[in-house]
Amino acid sequence: MPRAPEDRRQQVALVIPLYNEEEVLPLLIERIEAFRAVCPDVSEVVLVDDGSTDGTARLVQSLTAGRPGYVLLRFSRNFGHQLAITAGMHCVTADAAVILDADLQDPLEVVPRMIAKWREGYDVVYGVRRARTGDTPLKKWTARLYYRLFQRLTEVDAPLDAGDFRLVSRPVLEAYRQIGEQQPYVRGLIAWLGFNQTGVVYDRPPRAAGQSKYPLRKSLKLALDGLASFSGRPLRYAVRLGLAVAALSVAGLVWVL
């Protein structure tokens, strides 16, 4: 059962990691401002520059100057998407935070539905991707396979087809702060923490501008980090495979001798 909601009108922060997002930033800030005009619950926007090599930080400062509620965190170098999200979550002062990407593939229009579920008493409201417009068939297939593999190989009840796009309450933020993981897998850690969770289904649009910051190499690393963090099974399977290969090698050597 979800927790009982509080009577006080609570506020929400947006947490958005940035890496070389100069091309999409003007549209992103424009959309955020239009959204805040109709959704006054959003009182804070935490933007985390993950060591961008273009003019991202400078453009953020220019576009948000004189606009209340914006916070810019700047990394000294590129530490990675998951650490950028984590830093943003640690910085939030509002009662809840919504994690979303800068490319607008996580639609702001879904956020009010998340807030509504949170006000019903849920601590985590994750977005479930019904459609992934713009992704190749291979990427769609591998994503579906990974989510199911993660759920199968780990003891974590992680939702299927849900990325980092989600709302987390203040209790979740405080619990997450205590973990101190050096290489966090955010969606896995939030699922592992427990709390009352539910999902909202949405259609994921293509990137509004710019290039994906998750090429195949980074996507594979994130997937492997997630599996390694939450399950000993892949390691056990690797050890068993290694032992089997070694045994076959020894048997082959004995046969030759």
N, C-alpha and C positions, 0 to 999 in steps of 0.2 A: 504494500500500500504506500502511496506517496505520503510525504510528510505534510503536516497541516500548514497551510500558507500563513504568513504573518499579515497583520492588519496594515502595517505601514507600507506606503507606496515605495517600492524599491527601485533602484536604478541599475542600469546595465552598461557594461563597457564592451567595445569592440576591440579585439586583439588581432592585429594584422601584420604578419611577417613580410618584409620587403627584401628583395634582392634584384638589383638592376631593373627596377620597375618604372623607369623614367617615362617610358612610352605610355603606360596605362594610368599613371598617377593623376593627371588632370581629370580624366573621366571618373576615376575612383573617388576622389575628393568631391567632385560634383554630385555623384550618386549618394555619397554619405550625407552631404549637406541636405539634399532633397529628402532623404530618408529621415533624418533627424527632425526635419520640419513637420513631418506627419507622425513621428514616433518619438515624443519627448522623453520616453523612458531611457533612451540612450544618452547618457550624460558624459561619457568618456570614450575617447578613441586612442588606443595605444598602438602606435606604429613602431615596429622594430626593424631598423636597417641592419641587415645581416652582412655587413662589410661590403656593400655595393661598390662597384668600380666605376659606375657612371655618376650622373648628377642626382641620384635619388634623394639623398639627404637634403641637399640644397633646395631641391624642388619642393620637398615636403615643407620645409621651413617657409618657403615663399607662398605656397598655396594655403597654408593654415595660419599664416600671420593674422592676428586680430580675431581669430575664430576660437571661441572658448572650448575647453574640453579635450584638446589635442595634446598628446604626450609623444615625444620622439625619443626612442632609445637607439643609440648607435654602437654597434660592435666595432672593435678595433680591426677585426678581420672577419672572413666568412667562417662562422662556426657551424652553420647548418640550420635548416628549416625547423627541426624539432627543438633545438636549443633556443632559437628565436621565439618560438611560441612559448616555451617555458619562461623565458625572461619576461615576456609580455604578461603572462599570467601572474608572475610574482609582483609585477608593478601595479596591477589593478587595485583600485580603491573602492570600486562600486560593489554592489551586492551580488552581481553575477557577471559573467563574461561570455561573449560569443566569439569563438575562434573562426576566422575565415581568411581565405587567400585574397591577395590583392588583385588577381586577374578577373574578379567578378564571376568566376565559375560557381562560387558559393553565393547564391542570390540573396541580396538584402531583403527581398520580398518574403523570404521564408522566415526571417528573424521574428516577426510578430507572432507567428505560430509557435515558435520555440518559447517566446516569452509567455504566451498564454499557457502552455503546458507547465512552465516553471511556476507560474502563479497558481496553478492547480496543486502544486506541491512537489513536483519532480525536481531532483537535484541535477540530473543530466538529461539533456534533450539533444539527441544526435540526428543529423540529417542522413536519410537513407536514399541513395541514388537509384532512381527508377530508370533513368535514361542518361547516357553519357554522350551528348552531342559533341561531335568533333573528334572523338577518340577513334583510333583505328580498330577494326575487328580484333586484331591480335591483342591490343592493349585492354580492350573490354574483356576478352576471354581470360587473359592472365590475371586481371584484377579479380574477377569472379573466382578463379581458381585459388588465388592467394587467400582471400578472405575465408574461404571454406577450409583451406589447409591450416590456416592459423587457428581456427576454431577447433579443428580436429586434433592438432598436435599439442595444443596448450590446455591448461586448466582454467583459462580465462574465458568468461562468457562474453566475448566481444561480439557486437552486432555485425551482421553480414552487410556488405556493400555500404559501409559507413566510414568516411575518412575522418579528418580532423574537424570538419565543420560541425560545431556543436555548441550548445550553451551549457555552462557549468556554474553551479551556485557557489556562494561564499564558503560553505562548509567543504565543498570539493576543492576549491582553490587553496584553502588552508591545509587540507590533508595532502594535496599534491605538493605543497611547499615543503612538507616534512620529508619527502622521499629522498631528494638530493641525488638523483640519478645523473651520472656523468654523460651517458649517451641515452637520453630518454626516448622512448617510443610512446608518444603522448596518448594516442587513442587506446593503446593497450594498457597503459598505466591508469587511465581514467576508468576503463572497464574493470580493471583489477581492484580498484579502490572500493567498488561496490556502489552503495547509495541507490536511491530510487531512480531508475533510468527508463526512458521511453524514446521513441523515434518519430520523426515526421518525414514523409516521403516527398521527394522533389525531383524535378528533371534538371540535370546539370547541363548548362549551356556551354558553348565553346568559349575559349579565352576572348576577352574583350579586345585585347591588344597584346603585342609582345610575344615572346617565345616561352615555352614551358621551361621551368627551372628544374624539372625532374626528368632528365633524359634516362635512357635505359639503365645506365650504370648506377645512377643515384637511386632510381626506383628499386633496383635489385639489392643495393646495399641496405636501403630502408627495410625491405622485406626480410632480408636475412637477419638484420639487427632485431627486428620484432620477434622473429621466431627464436633467436638465440636468447633473448631477454626473458622469455616467458615459458620456455620448454626445454627440458633436458633430452627430449626424445630425438631431435635431429643429431645431437652429439652422440647419444647412445647408438643410433643407427650407423653413424659414421665409424664409431669404434668397432661395432660388429662387422661392418663391411671390411674394415682394415684387417681385423683378425681373420676373417674368411679368406681374404686375398693372401695374407701371410701363410695361412694353413695350406692353401692350394699351392703356393710357391714352394713350401717345404716338401709337400707331397710330390710335386713335380721334380724337385731336386733328388729326392730319395729314389724316384722311379728311374731317373737318368743314371744315377750312380749304381 
